[in-house]
Amino acid sequence: SFLQYAHDLRQQRGRSDFDYRHRLGINYTWEPPLGKGRARLAEGPAGYILGNWRISGLTAMRSGRPFTIFHSGNNSAVGVPGGLANALADCLSDGTLPTGQRHPDRWFNTSSYAAPPAPRVLGTCGRNTLDGPGLVNFDFSLSRTFPYFGEGRSLEFRWETFNLFNTPQFGQPEGNRNSGAFGVISRLAGDPRVMQFALKFYY
């Protein structure tokens, strides 16, 4: 983001754009001790069907990324020679809504922000004072190795699912006070559920 007033850098003090306050990542892999070369069911039909499977996955959870409230109508008035600037809006109160009241059509209280009254063009809002949506994502993988092709050779089957529970991954809300979509989330930060299958031969 470009600062609205180059002679007062203190206005730009605030959280970094990539400041995720909370983040949790979990990786896991489990190989049941069944099948050829394993402790149980090393032989027989049951071992052939149930053996040599592997379950793995990745779970990611994080809080939202911060964003700033702008008023683009004053951008030209606060522009600096040879560069650009983003004019801030005026903050009348804390626009954070309770968790139960946030939804994509109204992520924060838009009435808490206003355009700076003329002739003033410099807004009073701080930098990155609001948080966007958080993220919860589960990736899952089920694979099996078929060690039936001689020494040093095997075939691996993989079924991978990304965003296993098809959880909506919302992007940042519109933070421009001068936009008709102010406070609305109109884009996604991640894909819906995607599956893929693969075969890999090792030799």
Phi, psi and omega in degrees: 000152181257134183288149185276342183215104187291345182268001178222082184290345179296335177297337183270000178289132181171188181290148177291155181298335182256023183277090171269110186295326182227134179212134179228128177232131182232125173247140179213150175216134179224126177243104178301140183281057183233146174105184183299128181081004181251177186288331184231152179051046182289339180223164176096169182300319181298319179293326179293324183278316188265348188274162172063030174266155178220132179247130179213165181186173179222127176244128180233130176224136178207158175279177186284161178269140183286157177212166186247149176265121182248169170224095188293343180299338181255009183301316182294331182284335182252009180297149179250149181303130177078008181207189180240168177209153174245118179283135179277155174274174174270133177264115179272332178194176177288119184272007181291129177265153173302153184306319182291344181259355180277134174206165186303334180277347180199086185279332178217171182281101184293337180287353178278359184228144183217163174284138177302130181292136178298147006272006180288136181241347180271121181280166184256354181294148176275178181269128176054057182267347180240158180248138175278187182292148173280187183219137172228123185218137177236122172252140186224144180220134175236123184222159178217140177254132177252097183271055187240027186238023180096173184297129177078006180234140179201162178242131180246130174253136180226135170239116183241137179233125178254135188058063189308317184265011177055043181284129178299131179249094186279145176275194182282146175287161177291121183256011180268113181300337183271001182265146177290344179259023183305126179084001184258139174265118185238011181217162181254152177259355180204171183274155169292183184300133179229135177241151174211149179240147183210150172237135180224127180256125179258135178211000000 
